Amino acid sequence: MRSYHAAMPTLTFLGAAGTVTGSRYLIEAHGRRILVDAGLFQGRKELRLRNWQRLPTEPATLDAVILTHAHVDHAGYLPRLVRDGFRGPTLATAPTRRLLQVVLPDAARLQEEEARFANKVGSSKHSPALPLFDVRDAHAAVDTVEGKPFGERFTFFPGFEVTFRRQGHILGAAAVELAVKVAGGERVTIFFSGDVGRYDVPVLRPPEDYPGSTYLVVESTYGDRLHDPADPREQLAEIVREVQRDRGVLLIPAFAIDRTQELLYFLRELITEGAVEPLPVFLDSPMAREATQIYRQCLSEHDAEARELLRDGVDPFSPPNLTIIGTIQESKHLNSLRGPAIIISASGMATGGRILHHLRHRLGDPSTTVLFAGYQAEGTRGRRLIDGEKELKIFGEMVPVAARILRLSSLSAHADADELTIWLSRTETSPRQVFVTHGEPPASQAFAARLEDRFRWACQVPTLEEKVEL
């Protein structure tokens, strides 16, 4: 029998400390261990290697996992936890559970593909190279997930209550409000922001206001910068018109969840309204195809405009001349495609997926435009292209970069520094302590300084595996 009146809770930062990836926060209280987020590290090799290091806490000793949303840097480590002994429950919103049915098996297939390639070319230090987890682990992980509604507080262990609050970042994205009762009956609330979405963007509802909490763990992906204030729709239109004029191919590495749907939404508007001439659009991502179908089905999560379109029988994610690519053979046929045309493919930071094949084939062609439409983490191929590298290693070979590389910074699913500040400013109560995470060090430090200056909140930028008593 676990003691109800226990010492104050502790919080250990097992990820998203000093980096934007690998979101993992361990809460220990009442003899329970709760992991909030189970994300994969991405980017630099030294970060990716962390995925292979065992957690300080054995997965079998975890009592529950709570997920903020379905992106792999927040949920992609769950299959490995299951492989190593975690048996659930995993708590998430209902739309997040639906997306995980697509995301986790896809992540597993990429792991298996990378292991096969390493064995083929002999690039692994271990023989044979093994995936971090496989498809069987991914399906077992999905089986642990319980879908919960937004806005309802529920008890999942004695002394523990959780509420999911809508964040608008992607479909199903939530902040996690975790309430823990401690000795003397005090109720300590720990609010995990997850990834905060933006205001006045299409498709999804905006983030709910921060309600206040005893402790706050807040992301800082864009904590030191502001998004381009230009209209992303108009910027995209100008790029498409240039591609049409030059009869080139616009290649868009896009996150399969939300960014792809937003791009399809804008392209449908631009083509149907005559802002750009009709041109072929190819969606070459099995996960994006399935995620888009889930977006269509989750009507209650859409903003008013998207709901109205669907009610009127208009598919907001189907621009004219859209072709959905299914098989690998169909994807290969795009190698002979001549412009003007648009290819949208995952992954968004060019870390894996079919986009790598398109980049290998088209980066050396000056008639190609590569458009990045989201955050590019340090060490990723996307970041290296944005930073101007002249050749890129793909599938073991160096590919010269002759294509035009562009970035649509106004099209982001993350709140920038001002939007994060607005989101936090609407609370009537101040947190006792703020932990600024999920950002590269300059961004986290800058955002902590901003909060201290603006609100006089006590802020800390934690280090990896730092443990604090709440």
Buried (B, 14 or more C-beta within 10 A) or exposed (E): EEEEEBEEBBBBBBBBBBBBBBBBBBBBBBBBBBBBBBBBBBBBEEBBEBBEEEBEBEBEEBBBBBBBBBBBBBBBBBBBBBBBEBBBBBBBBBBBBBBBBBBBBBBBBBBBEBBEBBBEEEEBEEEEBBBBBBBEBBBBBBEBBEBBEBEEEEEBBEBBBBBBBBBBBBBBBBBBBBBBBBEEEEEBBBBBBBBBBBEEBBBBBBBBEBBBBBBBBBBBBBBBBEBBEEEBBEBBBEBBBBBBEBEBBBBBBBBBBBBBBBBBBBBBBBBEEEBBEEBBBBBBBBBBBBBBEBBBEBEEBBBEEBBEBBEEEEBBBBBEBBBBBEEEEEBEEBEEBEBBBBBBBBBBBBBBBBBBBBBBBBBBBEBBBBBBBBBBBBBBBBBBBBEEEEBBEBEEEEBEBBBBBBBBBBBBBBBBBEBBBBBBEEBEEBBBBBBBBBBBBEBBBBBBBBBBEEBEBEBBBBEBEBEBEB
